[in-house]
Every structure is written in structure tokens, then in C-alpha cells.
Amino acid sequence: MPGKLLKMLELVKRKIKSAEDLLSVVKTMKVLAAINIQQYEKAVESLGKYNRSVEFGLQAVLKHRPGGIQIVKPVLKQRLGAIVFGSDQGMVGQFNEVIAHYAVEEINTLKVKQENRAVIAVGLRVMSRLEEAGQPVEDCLSLPGSITAITPMVQDIALKMEAWRFERKIDQIVIFYNRTVGASYRPHRLQLLPVDHKWFQELKSRPWPSRSLPLFTMDWNRLFSSLIRQHLFASVFQAFAESMCSENASRLASMQAAERNIEERLDELNFQFHQERHTSITEELLDIVAGFEALK
């Protein structure tokens, strides 16, 4: 076999081996992403049940609200705290770009001066996207590696929000995250503080599901504040879970596209290999015939 043709066959073989190895990695990442999606979807579903229990508690407390107590105090909205959820890892398509662009646009619509903004990024990659869009980030948190690790992260964020409110007098806090919509995702904005007064009115006006309201002996203000803290905790936890579910959905879509591209490339390489092999066999046969003719 001619040396040039042999080198070509070896080169194509190495390319096929590399493509097969890469395809194996992509398939493994697809499986992991699918498993993670199921876990985070279950977490969101369970959290929904917990949040409904908190809403029932708030509903009962609001129906027993003493006269003269103001639930929501007016705020000036001159200072803003924002939390933006993204990803630490790549291979997620435009996941971080989408949420960073959306968050910056929404923050600008609130018309809060740049020096009065405090922004926390959850995920190294979204932090860089925010800064590229012109929004400075004062702190960056790493994403939890599992569902069980979300709770400590939410507690850390709750402490930061408390510091924002009481030390820096930040009167409104919003969070931005991607949430799944079918097989895709969309950016979403949720206002944590101040709590929407219309939501309180809607809760209070809901019909109670049983004949009698539950009674409580705890101080009304303390109980109400405790339920609000539980509501905020559930809201941040849900943002974490939905964002990570969307991240894995984006990664799954990217891996599916990569898998198709690699399989198409493998088909091309295998076709090229068979062509080169066929050419080499033909040339070997021609050499044998030529040698035989020369001997005759």
C-alpha cells in the first residue's frame, strides 16, 4: 500500500476514534442533564405544596388581622437589590446571555441610580455577562451541586437580604431567573420586597376551604412576620430550583444538537474511510496484476 494512502487511512481512523469518544461524553452528559431535570422538577413540585401551606397560614392570619395594623408600608424605591441566577458551567447555549440581558433591561426600567444598586450574581458565567452589559456585580455566589445544598445557599441569601434592608436601607429586592416553559425556558422577574399589597388582598378575599378558620394564640405581628419569612424562603428556593432545572434543559438541548452534529460527522468520516480503503484495495490489486504481467 502506498505510504501516502496509509497515512491518510490512519488519520481518518484517529478522527473516527476522537469523534466516537466525544459522542460517548455527550451521551453521558445528556443522561445526567435528564436526571437532574427530573430531580429539580420534583423539588419545584414539592415546594409548591409547601408554599400553599404558607399561603393558607397567611390567609388565616390576614382574616384575623387586628384593626389599625398596616401590612405594607409605603417605600421610596430609591435603592434596589437584585439577585440574578445563572450558571457556573458551560455548554448551556445562550442561557446566561438571555437572563443577563433581561435583568439589565428590567433593572434599567426601575430607574434606580447605578450607585444605589446592589447586584448579586449566582453563577460565575452570568456575572461576567452582567458586567459586559454594563451592570457591576458586588458579589458572586457559586451554584449548589445538589438539591440538598440549595437550603444553605438560600439561608446565605436571606442573610444578605437582611443586611441590605437594615444596614443599607435597600427598600426593594427583585430576583431574575430562567424558568422552564415546555422544552425551553424564558427569563422571569419576581419582586420579593416590598410584598405586593394586591396579593395580600387577594389572599384575604379567598374563600376558606373548610367551615371554620383556625385560631392562634401567638402575637399577630410575630406570626405574620414569620410567615412572610417562610414565603420569601420558599420564593428564593423555587428560583434556585427552576433556574437549575432550566440550566439542565438548556444543556440537554445543546447536547442533543451536538450529538446530531457528531453523528453526521461520523457518517462522513466512515464514508471517507471506506472510500480510501476501497481505493487502497484497488491499487493493491492493480499492483499485483501489473507484477503478474511483468513476470509473464
N, C-alpha and C positions, 0 to 999 in steps of 0.2 A: 504494500500500500504506500503511495507517495507520502513523504513526510508532511507536506503542507495539508493534505487531506486528513491525515491522522491528527494533527494539531487542531484542526477545525472541529473534528468529532469530539475530542477531549474537551474543548472549550464549550461546546454545546451541552455535553454531559454535565459539566460543572454548573452551567446556568440552570439546567433542569433540576439538579440537586438543590441548589440555592432556592429556587422557586418553590420546590416541594417543602423544604424546611420552613420557609416563610409562610406557606399555606397552612402548615401544621400549627404555627404560632397564632395565626389569625383565627383559625377554627377554635383554638383553646380560649382565646380572648372573647370570641363570640359566646361560647358556653358560659364563661364567667360573667359576662355582662348580662346574659339572660337570667342567670341565677340571682344576681344582685337586684335586677329589676323586680323579680318576684318577692324578694325579701323586703325591699323598700315599699312596694305596693301594699304588702301585708301590714307593715308598720303604719302607713298612712291610714289604712282602713281601721286598724285598732285605735289609732289616735283620734279618728273621727268619733268613735264611740265614747272615748274619754272626754272629748271636748263637748259632746252633747250632754254628758253628765254635769260638766261645769256650767253649761248654759242653763240646765234645769235649776241648779243652785242659784245662779244669778236671777233667774226668772222669779223664783220664790222670794228671794231677798228683796227684789225690786217691788214686788206686790205688797211687801210688808214695810216699805220704806216710810220712816217717820217723816212727818211734815216739817218743812223748813230746811231739810238737808239737800244741798246742791251736789248732784252727782258729778257733773262735768263742769269744771271751772273754765272760763274763757282764757285763752292763751294768745300771746302776741305773734307767735310763729316767726320769730326773728332768728332763731337758731335751729339748726337741723342736724340730726344724727341719722346716718344711713348705713345699712348693712347690706352688702352685695355678695350673693352666693355664686361661686363659680367652680373651677376645678383646679386640682393640683397636677393632674396628669394630662397628657396629650391624647391624640387620636380620638377627639370628640367633635371634629368638624368645626363649625362656627359657634359652638356652644358659648364660649367665653366672650367672643366678639358681640354676639347678639345681646346678652344680658348687660354687658358693659355699656354698649351704645344706648340701650333702652334706659338704663339707670341714669346716665349723664343727661339725657334729654329730659327725663322726668324731674330730676333734681333742678335743672335749669328752669323748668316751668314754675317751680315753687318760689323762685325769685329771692333766694336767700344768698346773702353776700358770701363770697368764697371764704373769707376769714371766719365766718360764723358756721361753717360746715365741718362736721366730723364724720369721716367715712371709714368704715372697716371693711376690708375685703376678706372673704372666706375662700381661700384658694390663691396660690401664687400666680397662676396664669391670668386670673381675672384682675388681679392687682395691676399687672403690667398693662393690661388692656385699658383699665381706667386711667392710668397715668398717661398713656399715649393719647387718650381722648381729652386730656387737659384737666382731669379731676385728681388732685392729690389724695393720697391714702395715708392715714395716720397710723394704721395698724393692719397687720395681715395675720389671719389665723389659718392653720392647716386643717384640712378636712379630716374627719374621723375615718378610721379604717373599717369600721363595722357599725351596725345599728346600736349595739350596747355602748359604743363610745360617743354616741350623739349626746346623751344626757349630760355628761360632764362639760361638753362644749357649750350646750345651751345654758348651763349654770354660769359658765365664764362670761357668756354674752350678757346674761341677766345682770351680773355684777357691773359690767361695763356700762350698761344702760342706766343703772342706778347712779353710777358716778357721773354720767352725762347729765342726769336730771338735777342732782343735788349739789354737785361741785361746779359744773359748768353752765347750769341753768338752761340746758337744752330742752325746749318745750315741745318739740315734735320729733318722733322717731319713725322711720319707714324702713322696710326691708324689700329687697328686689331679688327675685329668683326665677328660674325657669321651671315651669310645671308641665307635665305630660298632657298632651291632647291627642288621643288615639296613639298612633305610632310615632308622632312627632312631639314637639314641645313649643311653648310660647313663653315670652317673658311676662312676669306678673309683678305687680306692686301691691304691697299690703301696708296700710298705716296701722302701726301699733299704738302710738300715743300722739295726740290725745285720742282716747277711745271715742268712736263716732256716737254722738248723742242719739241719732236716729236708730242705731242698733239697740240701744237701751230701751227706747220707746217701743220698738218692735218686739223685743223680748217681753216687756211688761204686758203688752196687749195680747200676747199669745194665749190661747185657752189652755188651762192646766189639764193634763191628761187624766187626772183622777178627780174624785168628788171633793176632796179637801186638800188644802195647801199644807205642806209640812211646817212645823213650828221649830223655832230655835231659841236658845237662851243666851247665846253668845252676843257680845256687843255688836250692834249693827254695823258700825264703821269698820271694826276689825274683821268681821266676817266678809263684808263686801270687798275690802282691800285684799284679803286672802284669795277670794275667788277671782279677782282681777289678775293677781299674780299667776294663778294657775292658768287662766286664759292666755296670758302673754307667753307663759312657758310652752303651752301647747301650740301656740301660733308659730313660735320660733322653731320648735321641734318639727312641726309639719313642713316648714320652709326647708329645713335641712333635708328631711326625708324625700320631699318632692323634687328638690334640686338634684339630689344624688340619684334618684330614680331617672330623672331626665338626662343626667350626665351619662348614665349607663345605656339609656335608649339611644342617645346620640352616638355613643361608642359602638353599640351594636349595629347601627345603620352604617357607620364608617367601615366596620369590619366586613359587613355584607358586601359593600361596594368593593373593598379591597379583595375579598375572596373572588368575586366575579372577574376582576382585572387579572388576578394571578392565574386563575383557571384559563382565561383566554390566552395569557402569555404562555402558559404551559402547553396549550394546544399548538401554538405557533412553534415553540421550541421542539416539541416532539415531531411535528411535521418536518421541521428543518433537519432534525437528526435523521429521520427516516430517509429524507431526500439525499443527504450527504452519505448515509450508509449505502443507499442504493447506488449512488454514483461510484463509491469506492469498490463495491462488488463488481459493477460493470467494468471498471478499469482493470481490476484484477483478472477478470475473465478475458478481457482483450489482451492483457499481457501474456496470459497462458496460451491463447490462440496464436499470438504473434511468435512466441517461443517455439511452439509446436511447428508452425510453418517454416521457421528458420532452420529447425532440425531436419525437416524434410528436404 
